Amino acid sequence: MESWITIKLGVKNFDINDYLIVNQISELDLSASAKTVGGAFAVAAVWAVVSLIAVYGVFKRRDI
């Protein structure tokens, strides 16, 4: 199912779940390759950095 945003931007076969931590972790199994595990950890690391930057920005702006 394509959203109106992806249709308007002309993007085909885009699935946000491919770029989320939940999907990366859920695809891991006991026989996962090193590339798959590394990709999952890379997505998790990027998510952690982005969330820490966002929290820092909010706290700095709000003087909490």
Predicted model as a PDB file, atoms N, CA, C, CB and O in Angstrom, pLDDT in the B-factor column:
MODEL        1                                                                  
ATOM      1  N   MET A   1       0.845  -1.175   0.000  1.00 54.00           N  
ATOM      2  CA  MET A   1       0.000   0.000   0.000  1.00 54.00           C  
ATOM      3  C   MET A   1       0.891   1.240   0.000  1.00 54.00           C  
ATOM      4  CB  MET A   1      -0.962  -0.003   1.221  1.00 54.00           C  
ATOM      5  O   MET A   1       1.726   1.421   0.887  1.00 54.00           O  
ATOM      6  N   GLU A   2       0.707   2.061  -0.974  1.00 60.00           N  
ATOM      7  CA  GLU A   2       1.520   3.264  -1.083  1.00 60.00           C  
ATOM      8  C   GLU A   2       0.765   4.448  -0.502  1.00 60.00           C  
ATOM      9  CB  GLU A   2       1.907   3.535  -2.550  1.00 60.00           C  
ATOM     10  O   GLU A   2      -0.444   4.583  -0.692  1.00 60.00           O  
ATOM     11  N   SER A   3       1.481   5.294   0.199  1.00 68.00           N  
ATOM     12  CA  SER A   3       0.857   6.486   0.757  1.00 68.00           C  
ATOM     13  C   SER A   3       0.848   7.590  -0.274  1.00 68.00           C  
ATOM     14  CB  SER A   3       1.583   6.943   2.027  1.00 68.00           C  
ATOM     15  O   SER A   3       1.543   7.503  -1.286  1.00 68.00           O  
ATOM     16  N   TRP A   4       0.080   8.614  -0.031  1.00 71.00           N  
ATOM     17  CA  TRP A   4      -0.011   9.735  -0.968  1.00 71.00           C  
ATOM     18  C   TRP A   4       1.311  10.482  -1.059  1.00 71.00           C  
ATOM     19  CB  TRP A   4      -1.126  10.695  -0.547  1.00 71.00           C  
ATOM     20  O   TRP A   4       1.607  11.099  -2.083  1.00 71.00           O  
ATOM     21  N   ILE A   5       2.111  10.429   0.009  1.00 70.00           N  
ATOM     22  CA  ILE A   5       3.413  11.110  -0.019  1.00 70.00           C  
ATOM     23  C   ILE A   5       4.346  10.426  -1.010  1.00 70.00           C  
ATOM     24  CB  ILE A   5       4.052  11.130   1.390  1.00 70.00           C  
ATOM     25  O   ILE A   5       4.999  11.090  -1.816  1.00 70.00           O  
ATOM     26  N   THR A   6       4.409   9.100  -0.951  1.00 67.00           N  
ATOM     27  CA  THR A   6       5.300   8.390  -1.865  1.00 67.00           C  
ATOM     28  C   THR A   6       4.823   8.513  -3.305  1.00 67.00           C  
ATOM     29  CB  THR A   6       5.402   6.918  -1.473  1.00 67.00           C  
ATOM     30  O   THR A   6       5.639   8.565  -4.225  1.00 67.00           O  
ATOM     31  N   ILE A   7       3.517   8.559  -3.508  1.00 71.00           N  
ATOM     32  CA  ILE A   7       2.986   8.736  -4.863  1.00 71.00           C  
ATOM     33  C   ILE A   7       3.338  10.125  -5.379  1.00 71.00           C  
ATOM     34  CB  ILE A   7       1.450   8.524  -4.887  1.00 71.00           C  
ATOM     35  O   ILE A   7       3.754  10.282  -6.527  1.00 71.00           O  
ATOM     36  N   LYS A   8       3.169  11.137  -4.522  1.00 74.00           N  
ATOM     37  CA  LYS A   8       3.455  12.515  -4.926  1.00 74.00           C  
ATOM     38  C   LYS A   8       4.941  12.707  -5.224  1.00 74.00           C  
ATOM     39  CB  LYS A   8       3.007  13.496  -3.833  1.00 74.00           C  
ATOM     40  O   LYS A   8       5.295  13.442  -6.146  1.00 74.00           O  
ATOM     41  N   LEU A   9       5.812  12.056  -4.457  1.00 74.00           N  
ATOM     42  CA  LEU A   9       7.254  12.176  -4.664  1.00 74.00           C  
ATOM     43  C   LEU A   9       7.755  11.279  -5.801  1.00 74.00           C  
ATOM     44  CB  LEU A   9       7.990  11.833  -3.378  1.00 74.00           C  
ATOM     45  O   LEU A   9       8.898  11.404  -6.241  1.00 74.00           O  
ATOM     46  N   GLY A  10       6.898  10.384  -6.266  1.00 73.00           N  
ATOM     47  CA  GLY A  10       7.290   9.496  -7.358  1.00 73.00           C  
ATOM     48  C   GLY A  10       8.141   8.328  -6.910  1.00 73.00           C  
ATOM     49  O   GLY A  10       8.841   7.729  -7.726  1.00 73.00           O  
ATOM     50  N   VAL A  11       8.096   7.989  -5.630  1.00 71.00           N  
ATOM     51  CA  VAL A  11       8.882   6.880  -5.093  1.00 71.00           C  
ATOM     52  C   VAL A  11       8.049   5.602  -5.197  1.00 71.00           C  
ATOM     53  CB  VAL A  11       9.311   7.154  -3.607  1.00 71.00           C  
ATOM     54  O   VAL A  11       6.881   5.578  -4.807  1.00 71.00           O  
ATOM     55  N   LYS A  12       8.654   4.556  -5.722  1.00 72.00           N  
ATOM     56  CA  LYS A  12       7.945   3.289  -5.848  1.00 72.00           C  
ATOM     57  C   LYS A  12       8.623   2.238  -4.977  1.00 72.00           C  
ATOM     58  CB  LYS A  12       7.895   2.826  -7.325  1.00 72.00           C  
ATOM     59  O   LYS A  12       9.840   2.251  -4.795  1.00 72.00           O  
ATOM     60  N   ASN A  13       7.823   1.343  -4.453  1.00 72.00           N  
ATOM     61  CA  ASN A  13       8.298   0.226  -3.630  1.00 72.00           C  
ATOM     62  C   ASN A  13       9.107   0.694  -2.430  1.00 72.00           C  
ATOM     63  CB  ASN A  13       9.135  -0.717  -4.467  1.00 72.00           C  
ATOM     64  O   ASN A  13      10.136   0.100  -2.108  1.00 72.00           O  
ATOM     65  N   PHE A  14       8.660   1.741  -1.771  1.00 66.00           N  
ATOM     66  CA  PHE A  14       9.331   2.244  -0.575  1.00 66.00           C  
ATOM     67  C   PHE A  14       8.588   1.739   0.644  1.00 66.00           C  
ATOM     68  CB  PHE A  14       9.405   3.797  -0.575  1.00 66.00           C  
ATOM     69  O   PHE A  14       7.367   1.868   0.731  1.00 66.00           O  
ATOM     70  N   ASP A  15       9.313   1.168   1.579  1.00 68.00           N  
ATOM     71  CA  ASP A  15       8.713   0.689   2.822  1.00 68.00           C  
ATOM     72  C   ASP A  15       9.560   1.202   3.976  1.00 68.00           C  
ATOM     73  CB  ASP A  15       8.607  -0.878   2.846  1.00 68.00           C  
ATOM     74  O   ASP A  15      10.721   0.820   4.120  1.00 68.00           O  
ATOM     75  N   ILE A  16       8.979   2.065   4.793  1.00 66.00           N  
ATOM     76  CA  ILE A  16       9.702   2.661   5.916  1.00 66.00           C  
ATOM     77  C   ILE A  16      10.184   1.602   6.898  1.00 66.00           C  
ATOM     78  CB  ILE A  16       8.817   3.672   6.637  1.00 66.00           C  
ATOM     79  O   ILE A  16      11.174   1.814   7.599  1.00 66.00           O  
ATOM     80  N   ASN A  17       9.501   0.470   6.958  1.00 66.00           N  
ATOM     81  CA  ASN A  17       9.899  -0.592   7.893  1.00 66.00           C  
ATOM     82  C   ASN A  17      11.280  -1.147   7.588  1.00 66.00           C  
ATOM     83  CB  ASN A  17       8.888  -1.719   7.863  1.00 66.00           C  
ATOM     84  O   ASN A  17      11.927  -1.718   8.466  1.00 66.00           O  
ATOM     85  N   ASP A  18      11.742  -0.984   6.342  1.00 67.00           N  
ATOM     86  CA  ASP A  18      13.094  -1.439   5.999  1.00 67.00           C  
ATOM     87  C   ASP A  18      14.156  -0.626   6.723  1.00 67.00           C  
ATOM     88  CB  ASP A  18      13.317  -1.355   4.491  1.00 67.00           C  
ATOM     89  O   ASP A  18      15.295  -1.074   6.853  1.00 67.00           O  
ATOM     90  N   TYR A  19      13.801   0.561   7.196  1.00 66.00           N  
ATOM     91  CA  TYR A  19      14.765   1.462   7.817  1.00 66.00           C  
ATOM     92  C   TYR A  19      14.530   1.650   9.306  1.00 66.00           C  
ATOM     93  CB  TYR A  19      14.727   2.794   7.135  1.00 66.00           C  
ATOM     94  O   TYR A  19      15.170   2.502   9.922  1.00 66.00           O  
ATOM     95  N   LEU A  20      13.637   0.883   9.897  1.00 67.00           N  
ATOM     96  CA  LEU A  20      13.354   0.995  11.328  1.00 67.00           C  
ATOM     97  C   LEU A  20      14.042  -0.125  12.093  1.00 67.00           C  
ATOM     98  CB  LEU A  20      11.836   0.965  11.588  1.00 67.00           C  
ATOM     99  O   LEU A  20      14.291  -1.205  11.557  1.00 67.00           O  
ATOM    100  N   ILE A  21      14.342   0.152  13.349  1.00 64.00           N  
ATOM    101  CA  ILE A  21      15.025  -0.829  14.195  1.00 64.00           C  
ATOM    102  C   ILE A  21      14.187  -2.081  14.384  1.00 64.00           C  
ATOM    103  CB  ILE A  21      15.357  -0.221  15.550  1.00 64.00           C  
ATOM    104  O   ILE A  21      14.711  -3.194  14.370  1.00 64.00           O  
ATOM    105  N   VAL A  22      12.889  -1.898  14.559  1.00 69.00           N  
ATOM    106  CA  VAL A  22      12.013  -3.045  14.815  1.00 69.00           C  
ATOM    107  C   VAL A  22      12.115  -4.065  13.683  1.00 69.00           C  
ATOM    108  CB  VAL A  22      10.552  -2.583  14.983  1.00 69.00           C  
ATOM    109  O   VAL A  22      12.212  -5.265  13.938  1.00 69.00           O  
ATOM    110  N   ASN A  23      12.093  -3.602  12.453  1.00 66.00           N  
ATOM    111  CA  ASN A  23      12.190  -4.519  11.325  1.00 66.00           C  
ATOM    112  C   ASN A  23      13.575  -5.149  11.250  1.00 66.00           C  
ATOM    113  CB  ASN A  23      11.870  -3.793  10.021  1.00 66.00           C  
ATOM    114  O   ASN A  23      13.695  -6.340  10.961  1.00 66.00           O  
ATOM    115  N   GLN A  24      14.615  -4.371  11.504  1.00 62.00           N  
ATOM    116  CA  GLN A  24      15.973  -4.915  11.435  1.00 62.00           C  
ATOM    117  C   GLN A  24      16.184  -6.011  12.478  1.00 62.00           C  
ATOM    118  CB  GLN A  24      17.005  -3.797  11.632  1.00 62.00           C  
ATOM    119  O   GLN A  24      16.771  -7.052  12.182  1.00 62.00           O  
ATOM    120  N   ILE A  25      15.704  -5.773  13.694  1.00 67.00           N  
ATOM    121  CA  ILE A  25      15.864  -6.762  14.765  1.00 67.00           C  
ATOM    122  C   ILE A  25      14.974  -7.975  14.520  1.00 67.00           C  
ATOM    123  CB  ILE A  25      15.538  -6.134  16.131  1.00 67.00           C  
ATOM    124  O   ILE A  25      15.394  -9.110  14.748  1.00 67.00           O  
ATOM    125  N   SER A  26      13.738  -7.738  14.055  1.00 68.00           N  
ATOM    126  CA  SER A  26      12.811  -8.859  13.860  1.00 68.00           C  
ATOM    127  C   SER A  26      13.257  -9.795  12.741  1.00 68.00           C  
ATOM    128  CB  SER A  26      11.418  -8.335  13.558  1.00 68.00           C  
ATOM    129  O   SER A  26      12.866 -10.962  12.722  1.00 68.00           O  
ATOM    130  N   GLU A  27      14.062  -9.304  11.817  1.00 64.00           N  
ATOM    131  CA  GLU A  27      14.536 -10.159  10.737  1.00 64.00           C  
ATOM    132  C   GLU A  27      15.724 -11.029  11.134  1.00 64.00           C  
ATOM    133  CB  GLU A  27      14.909  -9.316   9.558  1.00 64.00           C  
ATOM    134  O   GLU A  27      16.116 -11.924  10.384  1.00 64.00           O  
ATOM    135  N   LEU A  28      16.290 -10.775  12.292  1.00 68.00           N  
ATOM    136  CA  LEU A  28      17.431 -11.576  12.733  1.00 68.00           C  
ATOM    137  C   LEU A  28      16.962 -12.946  13.210  1.00 68.00           C  
ATOM    138  CB  LEU A  28      18.204 -10.853  13.854  1.00 68.00           C  
ATOM    139  O   LEU A  28      15.928 -13.066  13.867  1.00 68.00           O  
ATOM    140  N   ASP A  29      17.706 -13.941  12.885  1.00 72.00           N  
ATOM    141  CA  ASP A  29      17.459 -15.270  13.418  1.00 72.00           C  
ATOM    142  C   ASP A  29      18.805 -15.883  13.802  1.00 72.00           C  
ATOM    143  CB  ASP A  29      16.698 -16.167  12.383  1.00 72.00           C  
ATOM    144  O   ASP A  29      19.843 -15.230  13.691  1.00 72.00           O  
ATOM    145  N   LEU A  30      18.788 -17.106  14.243  1.00 74.00           N  
ATOM    146  CA  LEU A  30      20.027 -17.719  14.710  1.00 74.00           C  
ATOM    147  C   LEU A  30      21.049 -17.944  13.601  1.00 74.00           C  
ATOM    148  CB  LEU A  30      19.722 -19.025  15.372  1.00 74.00           C  
ATOM    149  O   LEU A  30      22.246 -18.055  13.866  1.00 74.00           O  
ATOM    150  N   SER A  31      20.577 -18.010  12.370  1.00 77.00           N  
ATOM    151  CA  SER A  31      21.503 -18.240  11.259  1.00 77.00           C  
ATOM    152  C   SER A  31      21.734 -16.970  10.444  1.00 77.00           C  
ATOM    153  CB  SER A  31      20.972 -19.348  10.353  1.00 77.00           C  
ATOM    154  O   SER A  31      22.041 -17.042   9.254  1.00 77.00           O  
ATOM    155  N   ALA A  32      21.589 -15.819  11.075  1.00 75.00           N  
ATOM    156  CA  ALA A  32      21.761 -14.547  10.369  1.00 75.00           C  
ATOM    157  C   ALA A  32      23.220 -14.359   9.979  1.00 75.00           C  
ATOM    158  CB  ALA A  32      21.282 -13.365  11.242  1.00 75.00           C  
ATOM    159  O   ALA A  32      24.134 -14.750  10.705  1.00 75.00           O  
ATOM    160  N   SER A  33      23.412 -13.752   8.822  1.00 80.00           N  
ATOM    161  CA  SER A  33      24.773 -13.506   8.357  1.00 80.00           C  
ATOM    162  C   SER A  33      25.373 -12.311   9.099  1.00 80.00           C  
ATOM    163  CB  SER A  33      24.791 -13.262   6.831  1.00 80.00           C  
ATOM    164  O   SER A  33      24.660 -11.534   9.733  1.00 80.00           O  
ATOM    165  N   ALA A  34      26.674 -12.184   9.007  1.00 82.00           N  
ATOM    166  CA  ALA A  34      27.363 -11.066   9.660  1.00 82.00           C  
ATOM    167  C   ALA A  34      26.898  -9.731   9.074  1.00 82.00           C  
ATOM    168  CB  ALA A  34      28.896 -11.212   9.509  1.00 82.00           C  
ATOM    169  O   ALA A  34      26.824  -8.730   9.787  1.00 82.00           O  
ATOM    170  N   LYS A  35      26.589  -9.718   7.787  1.00 82.00           N  
ATOM    171  CA  LYS A  35      26.119  -8.495   7.132  1.00 82.00           C  
ATOM    172  C   LYS A  35      24.762  -8.066   7.705  1.00 82.00           C  
ATOM    173  CB  LYS A  35      26.013  -8.707   5.602  1.00 82.00           C  
ATOM    174  O   LYS A  35      24.536  -6.880   7.941  1.00 82.00           O  
ATOM    175  N   THR A  36      23.873  -9.018   7.924  1.00 76.00           N  
ATOM    176  CA  THR A  36      22.555  -8.716   8.474  1.00 76.00           C  
ATOM    177  C   THR A  36      22.665  -8.213   9.899  1.00 76.00           C  
ATOM    178  CB  THR A  36      21.656  -9.947   8.422  1.00 76.00           C  
ATOM    179  O   THR A  36      22.017  -7.232  10.264  1.00 76.00           O  
ATOM    180  N   VAL A  37      23.473  -8.870  10.705  1.00 78.00           N  
ATOM    181  CA  VAL A  37      23.659  -8.449  12.099  1.00 78.00           C  
ATOM    182  C   VAL A  37      24.325  -7.071  12.148  1.00 78.00           C  
ATOM    183  CB  VAL A  37      24.512  -9.491  12.879  1.00 78.00           C  
ATOM    184  O   VAL A  37      23.930  -6.211  12.936  1.00 78.00           O  
ATOM    185  N   GLY A  38      25.326  -6.872  11.311  1.00 83.00           N  
ATOM    186  CA  GLY A  38      25.991  -5.571  11.256  1.00 83.00           C  
ATOM    187  C   GLY A  38      25.038  -4.464  10.833  1.00 83.00           C  
ATOM    188  O   GLY A  38      25.086  -3.359  11.373  1.00 83.00           O  
ATOM    189  N   GLY A  39      24.172  -4.755   9.869  1.00 80.00           N  
ATOM    190  CA  GLY A  39      23.184  -3.780   9.435  1.00 80.00           C  
ATOM    191  C   GLY A  39      22.210  -3.420  10.540  1.00 80.00           C  
ATOM    192  O   GLY A  39      21.851  -2.254  10.707  1.00 80.00           O  
ATOM    193  N   ALA A  40      21.782  -4.424  11.295  1.00 77.00           N  
ATOM    194  CA  ALA A  40      20.869  -4.179  12.409  1.00 77.00           C  
ATOM    195  C   ALA A  40      21.539  -3.312  13.472  1.00 77.00           C  
ATOM    196  CB  ALA A  40      20.399  -5.509  13.025  1.00 77.00           C  
ATOM    197  O   ALA A  40      20.918  -2.394  14.006  1.00 77.00           O  
ATOM    198  N   PHE A  41      22.794  -3.597  13.778  1.00 82.00           N  
ATOM    199  CA  PHE A  41      23.515  -2.791  14.762  1.00 82.00           C  
ATOM    200  C   PHE A  41      23.776  -1.379  14.243  1.00 82.00           C  
ATOM    201  CB  PHE A  41      24.837  -3.464  15.131  1.00 82.00           C  
ATOM    202  O   PHE A  41      23.751  -0.422  15.017  1.00 82.00           O  
ATOM    203  N   ALA A  42      24.022  -1.243  12.958  1.00 85.00           N  
ATOM    204  CA  ALA A  42      24.237   0.083  12.380  1.00 85.00           C  
ATOM    205  C   ALA A  42      22.970   0.925  12.474  1.00 85.00           C  
ATOM    206  CB  ALA A  42      24.687  -0.033  10.916  1.00 85.00           C  
ATOM    207  O   ALA A  42      23.034   2.103  12.828  1.00 85.00           O  
ATOM    208  N   VAL A  43      21.825   0.335  12.162  1.00 80.00           N  
ATOM    209  CA  VAL A  43      20.551   1.051  12.274  1.00 80.00           C  
ATOM    210  C   VAL A  43      20.302   1.440  13.723  1.00 80.00           C  
ATOM    211  CB  VAL A  43      19.381   0.187  11.739  1.00 80.00           C  
ATOM    212  O   VAL A  43      19.859   2.556  13.995  1.00 80.00           O  
ATOM    213  N   ALA A  44      20.581   0.535  14.656  1.00 81.00           N  
ATOM    214  CA  ALA A  44      20.388   0.833  16.074  1.00 81.00           C  
ATOM    215  C   ALA A  44      21.320   1.959  16.530  1.00 81.00           C  
ATOM    216  CB  ALA A  44      20.626  -0.428  16.920  1.00 81.00           C  
ATOM    217  O   ALA A  44      20.916   2.821  17.311  1.00 81.00           O  
ATOM    218  N   ALA A  45      22.550   1.952  16.050  1.00 87.00           N  
ATOM    219  CA  ALA A  45      23.507   2.993  16.437  1.00 87.00           C  
ATOM    220  C   ALA A  45      23.092   4.355  15.896  1.00 87.00           C  
ATOM    221  CB  ALA A  45      24.909   2.640  15.938  1.00 87.00           C  
ATOM    222  O   ALA A  45      23.175   5.359  16.602  1.00 87.00           O  
ATOM    223  N   VAL A  46      22.650   4.389  14.656  1.00 88.00           N  
ATOM    224  CA  VAL A  46      22.186   5.658  14.077  1.00 88.00           C  
ATOM    225  C   VAL A  46      20.974   6.162  14.831  1.00 88.00           C  
ATOM    226  CB  VAL A  46      21.850   5.493  12.579  1.00 88.00           C  
ATOM    227  O   VAL A  46      20.878   7.353  15.124  1.00 88.00           O  
ATOM    228  N   TRP A  47      20.047   5.273  15.150  1.00 84.00           N  
ATOM    229  CA  TRP A  47      18.855   5.661  15.911  1.00 84.00           C  
ATOM    230  C   TRP A  47      19.251   6.219  17.271  1.00 84.00           C  
ATOM    231  CB  TRP A  47      17.904   4.458  16.085  1.00 84.00           C  
ATOM    232  O   TRP A  47      18.687   7.221  17.709  1.00 84.00           O  
ATOM    233  N   ALA A  48      20.202   5.597  17.942  1.00 88.00           N  
ATOM    234  CA  ALA A  48      20.632   6.062  19.261  1.00 88.00           C  
ATOM    235  C   ALA A  48      21.257   7.452  19.167  1.00 88.00           C  
ATOM    236  CB  ALA A  48      21.633   5.070  19.882  1.00 88.00           C  
ATOM    237  O   ALA A  48      20.973   8.314  19.999  1.00 88.00           O  
ATOM    238  N   VAL A  49      22.091   7.674  18.179  1.00 93.00           N  
ATOM    239  CA  VAL A  49      22.739   8.988  18.017  1.00 93.00           C  
ATOM    240  C   VAL A  49      21.703  10.066  17.716  1.00 93.00           C  
ATOM    241  CB  VAL A  49      23.796   8.939  16.886  1.00 93.00           C  
ATOM    242  O   VAL A  49      21.728  11.139  18.318  1.00 93.00           O  
ATOM    243  N   VAL A  50      20.799   9.785  16.793  1.00 91.00           N  
ATOM    244  CA  VAL A  50      19.767  10.762  16.435  1.00 91.00           C  
ATOM    245  C   VAL A  50      18.879  11.074  17.629  1.00 91.00           C  
ATOM    246  CB  VAL A  50      18.916  10.245  15.267  1.00 91.00           C  
ATOM    247  O   VAL A  50      18.545  12.235  17.865  1.00 91.00           O  
ATOM    248  N   SER A  51      18.491  10.051  18.387  1.00 91.00           N  
ATOM    249  CA  SER A  51      17.628  10.300  19.538  1.00 91.00           C  
ATOM    250  C   SER A  51      18.361  11.082  20.628  1.00 91.00           C  
ATOM    251  CB  SER A  51      17.109   8.978  20.103  1.00 91.00           C  
ATOM    252  O   SER A  51      17.759  11.935  21.281  1.00 91.00           O  
ATOM    253  N   LEU A  52      19.646  10.808  20.834  1.00 93.00           N  
ATOM    254  CA  LEU A  52      20.406  11.571  21.828  1.00 93.00           C  
ATOM    255  C   LEU A  52      20.559  13.035  21.419  1.00 93.00           C  
ATOM    256  CB  LEU A  52      21.784  10.943  22.033  1.00 93.00           C  
ATOM    257  O   LEU A  52      20.474  13.932  22.257  1.00 93.00           O  
ATOM    258  N   ILE A  53      20.783  13.267  20.139  1.00 94.00           N  
ATOM    259  CA  ILE A  53      20.877  14.651  19.651  1.00 94.00           C  
ATOM    260  C   ILE A  53      19.541  15.361  19.828  1.00 94.00           C  
ATOM    261  CB  ILE A  53      21.309  14.682  18.161  1.00 94.00           C  
ATOM    262  O   ILE A  53      19.507  16.525  20.227  1.00 94.00           O  
ATOM    263  N   ALA A  54      18.440  14.671  19.535  1.00 92.00           N  
ATOM    264  CA  ALA A  54      17.113  15.273  19.698  1.00 92.00           C  
ATOM    265  C   ALA A  54      16.830  15.588  21.166  1.00 92.00           C  
ATOM    266  CB  ALA A  54      16.028  14.336  19.142  1.00 92.00           C  
ATOM    267  O   ALA A  54      16.312  16.661  21.478  1.00 92.00           O  
ATOM    268  N   VAL A  55      17.158  14.680  22.054  1.00 92.00           N  
ATOM    269  CA  VAL A  55      16.936  14.910  23.487  1.00 92.00           C  
ATOM    270  C   VAL A  55      17.803  16.066  23.977  1.00 92.00           C  
ATOM    271  CB  VAL A  55      17.240  13.628  24.301  1.00 92.00           C  
ATOM    272  O   VAL A  55      17.333  16.915  24.734  1.00 92.00           O  
ATOM    273  N   TYR A  56      19.051  16.104  23.554  1.00 91.00           N  
ATOM    274  CA  TYR A  56      19.935  17.196  23.937  1.00 91.00           C  
ATOM    275  C   TYR A  56      19.387  18.530  23.457  1.00 91.00           C  
ATOM    276  CB  TYR A  56      21.338  16.970  23.379  1.00 91.00           C  
ATOM    277  O   TYR A  56      19.406  19.514  24.196  1.00 91.00           O  
ATOM    278  N   GLY A  57      18.901  18.566  22.231  1.00 89.00           N  
ATOM    279  CA  GLY A  57      18.343  19.795  21.690  1.00 89.00           C  
ATOM    280  C   GLY A  57      17.112  20.269  22.440  1.00 89.00           C  
ATOM    281  O   GLY A  57      16.947  21.464  22.688  1.00 89.00           O  
ATOM    282  N   VAL A  58      16.249  19.330  22.801  1.00 88.00           N  
ATOM    283  CA  VAL A  58      15.045  19.686  23.560  1.00 88.00           C  
ATOM    284  C   VAL A  58      15.414  20.184  24.947  1.00 88.00           C  
ATOM    285  CB  VAL A  58      14.094  18.483  23.667  1.00 88.00           C  
ATOM    286  O   VAL A  58      14.898  21.208  25.395  1.00 88.00           O  
ATOM    287  N   PHE A  59      16.297  19.474  25.628  1.00 87.00           N  
ATOM    288  CA  PHE A  59      16.692  19.901  26.972  1.00 87.00           C  
ATOM    289  C   PHE A  59      17.405  21.242  26.957  1.00 87.00           C  
ATOM    290  CB  PHE A  59      17.585  18.856  27.613  1.00 87.00           C  
ATOM    291  O   PHE A  59      17.195  22.060  27.852  1.00 87.00           O  
ATOM    292  N   LYS A  60      18.234  21.478  25.966  1.00 84.00           N  
ATOM    293  CA  LYS A  60      18.942  22.737  25.880  1.00 84.00           C  
ATOM    294  C   LYS A  60      17.975  23.899  25.614  1.00 84.00           C  
ATOM    295  CB  LYS A  60      20.002  22.665  24.786  1.00 84.00           C  
ATOM    296  O   LYS A  60      18.115  24.981  26.185  1.00 84.00           O  
ATOM    297  N   ARG A  61      17.016  23.660  24.757  1.00 84.00           N  
ATOM    298  CA  ARG A  61      16.050  24.707  24.412  1.00 84.00           C  
ATOM    299  C   ARG A  61      15.101  24.994  25.583  1.00 84.00           C  
ATOM    300  CB  ARG A  61      15.242  24.297  23.165  1.00 84.00           C  
ATOM    301  O   ARG A  61      14.705  26.140  25.795  1.00 84.00           O  
ATOM    302  N   ARG A  62      14.743  23.973  26.327  1.00 79.00           N  
ATOM    303  CA  ARG A  62      13.789  24.118  27.431  1.00 79.00           C  
ATOM    304  C   ARG A  62      14.438  24.432  28.771  1.00 79.00           C  
ATOM    305  CB  ARG A  62      12.984  22.869  27.563  1.00 79.00           C  
ATOM    306  O   ARG A  62      13.735  24.698  29.746  1.00 79.00           O  
ATOM    307  N   ASP A  63      15.733  24.406  28.837  1.00 67.00           N  
ATOM    308  CA  ASP A  63      16.467  24.630  30.097  1.00 67.00           C  
ATOM    309  C   ASP A  63      15.984  23.690  31.208  1.00 67.00           C  
ATOM    310  CB  ASP A  63      16.309  26.094  30.553  1.00 67.00           C  
ATOM    311  O   ASP A  63      15.716  24.111  32.333  1.00 67.00           O  
ATOM    312  N   ILE A  64      15.885  22.428  30.861  1.00 57.00           N  
ATOM    313  CA  ILE A  64      15.454  21.428  31.854  1.00 57.00           C  
ATOM    314  C   ILE A  64      16.680  20.864  32.524  1.00 57.00           C  
ATOM    315  CB  ILE A  64      14.611  20.286  31.199  1.00 57.00           C  
ATOM    316  O   ILE A  64      16.566  20.003  33.398  1.00 57.00           O  
TER     317      ILE A  64                                                      
ENDMDL                                                                          
END                                                                             
